[in-house]
Amino acid sequence: MDRGRSAVVESFFFDVVVIGAGPTGLACGIDAKRTGLTVANIDKGCLVNSLYNYPSNMTFFTTPELLEIGDLPFSSPNQKPTRQEALEYYRKAAEHYQLDVRQYEPVSKIDGSDNHFVVHTTNLHGHAREYHARKLILATGYYDRPNYMNIPGEDLSKVMHYYREPHPFFGLNVLIVGGKNSAAIAALELWRHGARVTLVHRGPGISNSVKYWIKPDIENRIKAGQVTAYFNTCVREITLEHVVLDTPQAEVTLENDYVFALTGYHPDFEFLCALGITLSGEADKRPVVNPQTLESNVPGIYLAGVIVAGIRTSEIFIENGRFHGALIAADLKQKLKTEAVSA
């Protein structure tokens, strides 16, 4: 009898299912709901999971109003809001619009076609669920899929692809791999909190894309010898106690306790291809979408947020991705009846 109950699949019916509950996914849910459609957001992590995984003390590079969704004011005493303020803002946005957000539900499979999609998930307690939807919006982001170096030792527990806070690394030898904003910020914070920091970057120097108030700071720390840097250098191997670098001069072996491989992230291209979505080419893997509606080449499946840009993830941020929901909702309004789908 217990086995029979556990085998029952819960079914739900919505006009639109949004896969992703980051800022762009929430904006899509809000805009679709405003048109009178029934909507659910499904995410394999928590609400705005990517923001939650940002460094604990992170400050955004932008102003509060550029992070707003659903015409809700983002009030902050700071010119640039903090991660903590953003988490609170998006929680309140979800509450204000009474969004149906299903957290910690990874999607295992999507079946069906336009007007008859079935999204298969497993919820937090291990129960199988099916979401029947007329339209799908994919707003899955990219922050949970690191770019791997594919070198020996990268799978060791000492290697991390996300940086949260500096305190646990006081007095330890830490290697930062990368030369952009996240690497520079991590290197500075770790050094200021007592870690012995080495930065490795395959480029000739700190990237010009690093924010104007961070770039001179990290460059001055390197010049003063407070942060050791190896440029035009790659990591060859990671061991429990060392890292091996390929530098322009010779192979270098360094004592090491932890590695932060901050080498960037990418969308889940395999997931898109499995749905039949066409990618424009190996160079940028940009999904094929109608620029006016953001509907993909697969009828009924829309894309929103950074995944629209393919590999070129730096082209879309919260600031512009938050408007994708309005484009999609306008098209949905024309194609769907606004009465709720009966459960």
The 8 nearest C-alpha neighbors of each residue, nearest first, counted from 0:
[[1, 3, 2, 4, 5, 6, 7, 8],
 [2, 0, 4, 3, 5, 6, 7, 126],
 [1, 3, 5, 0, 4, 6, 7, 126],
 [2, 4, 0, 6, 1, 5, 7, 8],
 [3, 5, 1, 6, 2, 7, 0, 8],
 [4, 6, 2, 3, 7, 1, 126, 8],
 [5, 7, 3, 4, 8, 2, 127, 126],
 [8, 6, 4, 5, 9, 3, 127, 126],
 [9, 7, 127, 128, 6, 10, 129, 126],
 [10, 8, 128, 129, 7, 127, 11, 126],
 [9, 11, 129, 128, 130, 8, 12, 131],
 [10, 12, 130, 131, 342, 129, 13, 9],
 [13, 11, 131, 342, 130, 132, 340, 341],
 [14, 12, 132, 37, 15, 38, 340, 131],
 [13, 15, 133, 37, 132, 36, 38, 340],
 [16, 14, 134, 38, 13, 132, 135, 133],
 [15, 17, 39, 135, 38, 40, 132, 136],
 [18, 16, 136, 40, 135, 19, 137, 39],
 [19, 17, 41, 137, 138, 40, 42, 136],
 [18, 20, 139, 42, 138, 24, 41, 21],
 [21, 19, 24, 25, 42, 46, 47, 40],
 [20, 22, 47, 24, 23, 19, 25, 46],
 [21, 23, 25, 24, 26, 47, 317, 20],
 [24, 22, 321, 26, 25, 21, 304, 320],
 [25, 23, 20, 27, 21, 138, 19, 26],
 [24, 26, 28, 22, 27, 23, 20, 21],
 [27, 25, 23, 29, 28, 24, 324, 68],
 [28, 26, 324, 24, 30, 25, 29, 31],
 [27, 29, 25, 31, 26, 30, 32, 24],
 [28, 30, 26, 32, 27, 31, 25, 33],
 [31, 29, 33, 27, 32, 28, 324, 325],
 [30, 32, 328, 28, 34, 33, 29, 36],
 [33, 31, 36, 29, 35, 34, 30, 28],
 [32, 34, 30, 35, 31, 29, 36, 328],
 [33, 35, 32, 31, 36, 332, 30, 337],
 [36, 34, 337, 32, 33, 338, 37, 31],
 [35, 37, 32, 337, 34, 14, 31, 339],
 [38, 36, 14, 13, 339, 32, 15, 35],
 [37, 39, 15, 16, 13, 14, 36, 32],
 [40, 38, 99, 16, 100, 17, 41, 15],
 [39, 41, 17, 100, 18, 20, 101, 16],
 [40, 42, 101, 18, 19, 100, 102, 17],
 [43, 41, 19, 102, 44, 20, 104, 103],
 [42, 44, 105, 103, 104, 102, 41, 45],
 [45, 43, 103, 42, 48, 102, 46, 104],
 [44, 46, 48, 102, 103, 47, 42, 43],
 [45, 47, 48, 20, 21, 102, 44, 90],
 [48, 46, 21, 50, 49, 20, 45, 22],
 [47, 49, 45, 51, 46, 50, 44, 52],
 [48, 50, 52, 51, 47, 142, 53, 21],
 [51, 49, 53, 52, 48, 47, 82, 86],
 [50, 52, 48, 49, 53, 47, 86, 82],
 [53, 51, 49, 50, 48, 54, 163, 161],
 [52, 54, 50, 51, 55, 163, 49, 57],
 [55, 53, 163, 57, 56, 162, 164, 52],
 [54, 56, 163, 57, 164, 53, 82, 83],
 [57, 55, 54, 58, 82, 164, 81, 163],
 [58, 56, 54, 82, 55, 81, 59, 53],
 [57, 59, 81, 80, 82, 79, 60, 56],
 [60, 58, 61, 79, 80, 81, 57, 82],
 [59, 61, 79, 58, 62, 210, 80, 57],
 [62, 60, 59, 79, 63, 65, 80, 66],
 [61, 63, 79, 64, 65, 78, 80, 60],
 [64, 62, 65, 66, 73, 80, 79, 61],
 [65, 63, 67, 66, 62, 73, 72, 74],
 [64, 66, 318, 63, 67, 62, 61, 317],
 [67, 65, 64, 63, 318, 317, 68, 62],
 [66, 68, 64, 65, 73, 71, 72, 70],
 [69, 67, 70, 26, 71, 321, 66, 22],
 [68, 70, 71, 29, 26, 67, 30, 92],
 [71, 69, 68, 72, 67, 73, 64, 92],
 [70, 72, 69, 68, 67, 73, 92, 95],
 [73, 71, 74, 67, 70, 64, 68, 63],
 [74, 72, 63, 67, 64, 75, 71, 88],
 [75, 73, 72, 76, 63, 64, 88, 77],
 [74, 76, 77, 80, 73, 63, 78, 84],
 [77, 75, 78, 74, 80, 79, 63, 84],
 [78, 76, 79, 75, 80, 81, 63, 62],
 [77, 79, 62, 80, 76, 63, 75, 61],
 [78, 80, 62, 77, 59, 61, 60, 58],
 [81, 79, 77, 59, 58, 63, 84, 75],
 [80, 82, 58, 84, 83, 57, 59, 85],
 [81, 83, 85, 84, 57, 58, 86, 80],
 [82, 84, 86, 81, 85, 87, 55, 56],
 [85, 83, 87, 81, 82, 86, 88, 80],
 [84, 86, 88, 82, 87, 83, 89, 81],
 [87, 85, 83, 89, 88, 84, 82, 90],
 [86, 88, 90, 84, 85, 89, 91, 83],
 [89, 87, 85, 91, 90, 86, 84, 92],
 [88, 90, 92, 91, 86, 87, 93, 85],
 [91, 89, 87, 93, 92, 88, 86, 94],
 [90, 92, 94, 88, 89, 93, 95, 87],
 [93, 91, 89, 95, 94, 90, 88, 96],
 [92, 94, 90, 98, 91, 96, 95, 97],
 [93, 95, 97, 91, 92, 96, 90, 98],
 [96, 94, 92, 97, 93, 91, 98, 90],
 [95, 97, 98, 93, 94, 92, 29, 69],
 [98, 96, 94, 95, 93, 99, 92, 100],
 [97, 99, 93, 96, 100, 94, 28, 39],
 [98, 100, 39, 40, 97, 101, 38, 93],
 [101, 99, 40, 98, 39, 41, 102, 20],
 [100, 102, 41, 40, 42, 99, 104, 103],
 [103, 101, 42, 45, 104, 44, 100, 43],
 [102, 104, 43, 44, 123, 42, 45, 105],
 [105, 103, 43, 122, 121, 102, 42, 120],
 [106, 104, 43, 120, 121, 107, 103, 42],
 [105, 107, 120, 119, 108, 104, 118, 121],
 [106, 108, 120, 119, 105, 109, 121, 118],
 [109, 107, 119, 106, 118, 110, 120, 117],
 [108, 110, 118, 117, 119, 111, 116, 107],
 [111, 109, 117, 116, 118, 108, 112, 119],
 [112, 110, 116, 115, 117, 109, 113, 114],
 [111, 113, 116, 115, 114, 110, 299, 298],
 [112, 114, 299, 115, 298, 133, 116, 134],
 [133, 115, 113, 134, 116, 112, 132, 299],
 [114, 116, 112, 133, 113, 111, 132, 117],
 [117, 115, 111, 132, 112, 131, 110, 133],
 [116, 118, 131, 110, 130, 109, 111, 129],
 [119, 117, 109, 130, 129, 108, 131, 116],
 [120, 118, 129, 108, 107, 106, 128, 109],
 [121, 119, 106, 128, 107, 105, 104, 127],
 [122, 120, 127, 126, 104, 125, 128, 105],
 [121, 123, 104, 125, 126, 124, 103, 120],
 [122, 124, 103, 125, 104, 121, 126, 102],
 [125, 123, 122, 126, 121, 127, 103, 104],
 [124, 126, 122, 121, 123, 127, 5, 104],
 [127, 125, 121, 122, 124, 128, 5, 8],
 [128, 126, 121, 8, 120, 125, 9, 122],
 [129, 127, 9, 120, 8, 119, 10, 121],
 [130, 128, 10, 119, 118, 9, 117, 11],
 [129, 131, 11, 118, 117, 10, 12, 132],
 [130, 132, 117, 12, 116, 11, 13, 129],
 [133, 131, 13, 116, 14, 15, 134, 16],
 [114, 132, 134, 14, 115, 15, 116, 113],
 [133, 135, 15, 299, 132, 114, 300, 14],
 [136, 134, 300, 16, 15, 17, 301, 299],
 [137, 135, 301, 17, 302, 300, 18, 138],
 [136, 138, 302, 18, 139, 17, 303, 301],
 [139, 137, 303, 19, 24, 18, 140, 304],
 [138, 140, 19, 137, 18, 141, 306, 266],
 [141, 139, 305, 138, 306, 266, 142, 304],
 [140, 142, 266, 265, 143, 144, 264, 139],
 [141, 143, 144, 264, 49, 140, 265, 145],
 [142, 144, 141, 145, 49, 264, 140, 265],
 [145, 143, 264, 142, 265, 141, 266, 146],
 [146, 144, 264, 263, 147, 143, 265, 160],
 [147, 145, 264, 263, 262, 265, 144, 148],
 [146, 148, 149, 145, 262, 153, 260, 150],
 [147, 149, 150, 146, 153, 262, 234, 260],
 [150, 148, 147, 153, 151, 152, 146, 154],
 [149, 151, 148, 153, 236, 235, 152, 237],
 [152, 150, 236, 153, 237, 149, 235, 154],
 [151, 153, 237, 154, 155, 238, 236, 150],
 [152, 154, 155, 151, 150, 158, 237, 149],
 [153, 155, 152, 156, 158, 151, 157, 150],
 [156, 154, 157, 152, 153, 158, 239, 238],
 [155, 157, 158, 154, 159, 153, 257, 239],
 [156, 158, 257, 155, 258, 159, 256, 239],
 [159, 157, 258, 156, 155, 259, 257, 153],
 [160, 158, 259, 161, 260, 258, 157, 162],
 [159, 161, 260, 261, 259, 145, 162, 158],
 [162, 160, 159, 163, 261, 259, 52, 260],
 [161, 163, 54, 164, 185, 160, 259, 53],
 [162, 164, 54, 55, 53, 161, 52, 165],
 [163, 165, 55, 54, 166, 162, 56, 167],
 [166, 164, 189, 168, 167, 192, 188, 169],
 [165, 167, 168, 169, 164, 192, 189, 193],
 [168, 166, 169, 165, 164, 171, 170, 194],
 [169, 167, 171, 166, 194, 165, 170, 189],
 [170, 168, 194, 193, 171, 166, 167, 192],
 [169, 171, 194, 193, 168, 195, 172, 192],
 [172, 170, 194, 168, 169, 195, 173, 256],
 [173, 171, 195, 255, 256, 196, 194, 257],
 [172, 174, 257, 196, 258, 256, 195, 171],
 [173, 175, 258, 197, 198, 196, 259, 257],
 [176, 174, 198, 259, 258, 197, 260, 199],
 [177, 175, 260, 199, 261, 198, 200, 259],
 [178, 176, 200, 182, 262, 261, 179, 199],
 [177, 179, 205, 200, 182, 206, 183, 180],
 [178, 180, 206, 182, 209, 181, 177, 183],
 [181, 179, 209, 183, 182, 184, 210, 178],
 [180, 182, 184, 183, 179, 185, 261, 178],
 [181, 183, 185, 177, 180, 184, 179, 178],
 [184, 182, 186, 180, 185, 181, 179, 187],
 [183, 185, 181, 187, 186, 182, 180, 188],
 [186, 184, 182, 188, 187, 183, 189, 181],
 [185, 187, 183, 189, 184, 188, 182, 190],
 [188, 186, 190, 184, 185, 189, 191, 183],
 [189, 187, 191, 185, 190, 186, 184, 165],
 [188, 190, 165, 192, 186, 194, 191, 187],
 [191, 189, 194, 187, 193, 192, 188, 196],
 [192, 190, 188, 189, 193, 187, 194, 165],
 [193, 191, 189, 190, 194, 169, 165, 188],
 [192, 194, 169, 190, 170, 191, 189, 195],
 [195, 193, 169, 170, 190, 171, 189, 168],
 [196, 194, 172, 171, 173, 190, 170, 193],
 [197, 195, 173, 226, 194, 174, 190, 172],
 [196, 198, 227, 174, 228, 226, 175, 173],
 [197, 199, 228, 175, 174, 176, 227, 229],
 [200, 198, 229, 176, 228, 230, 177, 175],
 [201, 199, 177, 230, 178, 202, 232, 176],
 [200, 202, 231, 232, 233, 230, 203, 199],
 [203, 201, 231, 200, 204, 230, 232, 178],
 [202, 204, 231, 230, 201, 205, 200, 206],
 [205, 203, 202, 230, 206, 178, 200, 231],
 [204, 206, 178, 207, 179, 214, 203, 209],
 [205, 207, 208, 179, 178, 209, 204, 202],
 [206, 208, 209, 205, 214, 210, 179, 204],
 [207, 209, 206, 210, 179, 180, 211, 205],
 [210, 208, 180, 207, 179, 214, 206, 211],
 [211, 209, 213, 212, 214, 208, 180, 60],
 [210, 212, 213, 214, 209, 215, 208, 207],
 [211, 213, 210, 214, 215, 216, 209, 217],
 [214, 212, 216, 210, 211, 215, 217, 209],
 [213, 215, 216, 217, 211, 209, 212, 210],
 [216, 214, 218, 217, 213, 219, 212, 211],
 [215, 217, 213, 219, 214, 218, 220, 212],
 [216, 218, 220, 219, 214, 215, 221, 183],
 [219, 217, 215, 221, 220, 216, 222, 214],
 [218, 220, 222, 216, 221, 217, 215, 223],
 [221, 219, 217, 223, 225, 218, 222, 226],
 [222, 220, 226, 218, 224, 219, 223, 227],
 [221, 223, 219, 224, 220, 218, 225, 226],
 [222, 224, 220, 221, 225, 219, 226, 218],
 [225, 223, 221, 226, 222, 227, 220, 219],
 [224, 226, 220, 223, 221, 227, 190, 222],
 [225, 227, 221, 224, 196, 220, 197, 228],
 [228, 226, 197, 221, 224, 198, 196, 225],
 [227, 229, 198, 197, 199, 226, 221, 230],
 [228, 230, 199, 232, 198, 200, 231, 227],
 [231, 229, 232, 200, 203, 201, 202, 204],
 [232, 230, 201, 202, 203, 200, 247, 246],
 [231, 233, 246, 201, 230, 245, 200, 229],
 [234, 232, 245, 201, 244, 235, 200, 246],
 [233, 235, 244, 236, 243, 245, 232, 242],
 [236, 234, 244, 243, 245, 233, 150, 237],
 [235, 237, 243, 151, 234, 150, 242, 152],
 [236, 238, 242, 152, 151, 241, 243, 153],
 [239, 237, 241, 240, 152, 242, 236, 155],
 [238, 240, 241, 237, 256, 155, 157, 255],
 [239, 241, 255, 238, 254, 256, 242, 237],
 [242, 240, 254, 255, 238, 253, 239, 237],
 [241, 243, 237, 253, 252, 236, 238, 255],
 [242, 244, 252, 236, 235, 251, 234, 237],
 [245, 243, 234, 251, 235, 250, 233, 246],
 [244, 246, 250, 233, 232, 235, 234, 249],
 [245, 247, 232, 249, 248, 250, 244, 231],
 [248, 246, 249, 231, 232, 245, 250, 230],
 [247, 249, 246, 250, 245, 251, 232, 231],
 [250, 248, 246, 247, 251, 245, 244, 252],
 [249, 251, 245, 244, 246, 252, 243, 248],
 [252, 250, 244, 243, 249, 253, 245, 246],
 [251, 253, 243, 242, 244, 241, 250, 254],
 [254, 252, 242, 241, 255, 251, 243, 244],
 [255, 253, 241, 240, 242, 172, 252, 256],
 [254, 256, 241, 172, 240, 257, 253, 173],
 [255, 257, 172, 173, 240, 171, 157, 258],
 [258, 256, 173, 157, 255, 158, 174, 172],
 [257, 259, 158, 174, 173, 175, 260, 157],
 [260, 258, 175, 159, 160, 261, 158, 176],
 [259, 261, 176, 160, 262, 159, 258, 175],
 [262, 260, 177, 160, 176, 263, 259, 182],
 [261, 263, 177, 260, 146, 176, 264, 145],
 [262, 264, 146, 261, 145, 265, 142, 177],
 [263, 265, 145, 146, 144, 142, 141, 262],
 [264, 266, 141, 144, 310, 145, 146, 267],
 [267, 265, 141, 268, 306, 140, 144, 309],
 [268, 266, 269, 270, 265, 271, 141, 144],
 [267, 269, 271, 270, 266, 272, 284, 265],
 [270, 268, 272, 271, 267, 273, 274, 266],
 [269, 271, 273, 268, 267, 272, 274, 266],
 [272, 270, 268, 274, 276, 269, 273, 267],
 [271, 273, 275, 276, 269, 274, 270, 268],
 [272, 274, 270, 275, 271, 269, 276, 268],
 [275, 273, 272, 271, 276, 270, 109, 297],
 [274, 276, 272, 273, 277, 297, 271, 296],
 [277, 275, 272, 271, 274, 297, 296, 278],
 [276, 278, 287, 286, 275, 279, 272, 296],
 [279, 277, 286, 284, 285, 280, 287, 276],
 [278, 280, 285, 284, 286, 287, 277, 283],
 [281, 279, 284, 282, 278, 283, 285, 286],
 [280, 282, 284, 283, 279, 278, 285, 310],
 [283, 281, 280, 284, 310, 279, 285, 309],
 [282, 284, 310, 285, 281, 309, 280, 311],
 [285, 283, 309, 280, 278, 281, 279, 310],
 [284, 286, 309, 279, 278, 283, 308, 307],
 [287, 285, 278, 277, 279, 307, 288, 284],
 [286, 288, 277, 295, 278, 296, 279, 285],
 [289, 287, 295, 293, 294, 290, 296, 286],
 [288, 290, 293, 294, 291, 292, 295, 287],
 [291, 289, 293, 292, 288, 294, 287, 326],
 [292, 290, 289, 293, 326, 294, 327, 288],
 [291, 293, 327, 294, 326, 289, 290, 330],
 [294, 292, 289, 288, 290, 301, 302, 291],
 [295, 293, 301, 288, 292, 289, 300, 302],
 [294, 296, 288, 297, 301, 287, 300, 293],
 [295, 297, 287, 276, 298, 288, 294, 277],
 [296, 298, 295, 300, 276, 299, 275, 294],
 [299, 297, 113, 300, 296, 295, 294, 112],
 [298, 300, 113, 134, 135, 297, 301, 294],
 [301, 299, 135, 298, 297, 295, 294, 136],
 [302, 300, 294, 136, 295, 293, 135, 137],
 [303, 301, 137, 136, 293, 138, 307, 294],
 [304, 302, 138, 323, 137, 307, 306, 301],
 [305, 303, 320, 306, 23, 138, 307, 140],
 [304, 306, 315, 307, 140, 308, 312, 316],
 [307, 305, 308, 309, 304, 140, 266, 303],
 [306, 308, 305, 309, 304, 286, 303, 302],
 [309, 307, 306, 311, 285, 305, 312, 310],
 [310, 308, 285, 284, 306, 311, 307, 283],
 [309, 311, 283, 312, 284, 265, 308, 285],
 [312, 310, 308, 309, 313, 314, 283, 285],
 [311, 313, 314, 310, 305, 308, 315, 309],
 [312, 314, 311, 315, 316, 305, 308, 310],
 [315, 313, 312, 311, 308, 316, 305, 319],
 [316, 314, 305, 313, 320, 312, 319, 304],
 [317, 315, 318, 320, 319, 305, 314, 313],
 [316, 318, 320, 319, 321, 66, 22, 23],
 [317, 319, 65, 316, 66, 320, 321, 315],
 [320, 318, 321, 317, 316, 322, 315, 323],
 [321, 319, 304, 317, 322, 323, 316, 23],
 [320, 322, 23, 319, 323, 317, 26, 318],
 [323, 321, 320, 324, 325, 319, 326, 26],
 [324, 322, 326, 325, 320, 321, 303, 327],
 [323, 325, 27, 327, 322, 326, 26, 30],
 [324, 326, 328, 327, 323, 322, 30, 329],
 [327, 325, 323, 329, 292, 324, 328, 330],
 [326, 328, 324, 330, 292, 325, 329, 331],
 [329, 327, 331, 31, 325, 330, 326, 30],
 [330, 328, 332, 326, 327, 331, 325, 333],
 [331, 329, 327, 333, 328, 332, 292, 334],
 [332, 330, 328, 334, 333, 329, 335, 327],
 [331, 333, 329, 330, 334, 335, 328, 34],
 [332, 334, 330, 331, 335, 329, 336, 328],
 [335, 333, 331, 332, 330, 336, 329, 337],
 [336, 334, 332, 331, 333, 337, 14, 36],
 [335, 337, 338, 334, 332, 36, 333, 339],
 [336, 338, 35, 36, 335, 339, 34, 332],
 [339, 337, 336, 340, 35, 36, 37, 335],
 [340, 338, 37, 36, 341, 337, 14, 35],
 [339, 341, 13, 14, 342, 12, 338, 37],
 [342, 340, 339, 12, 13, 338, 11, 37],
 [341, 12, 11, 340, 13, 10, 339, 131]]
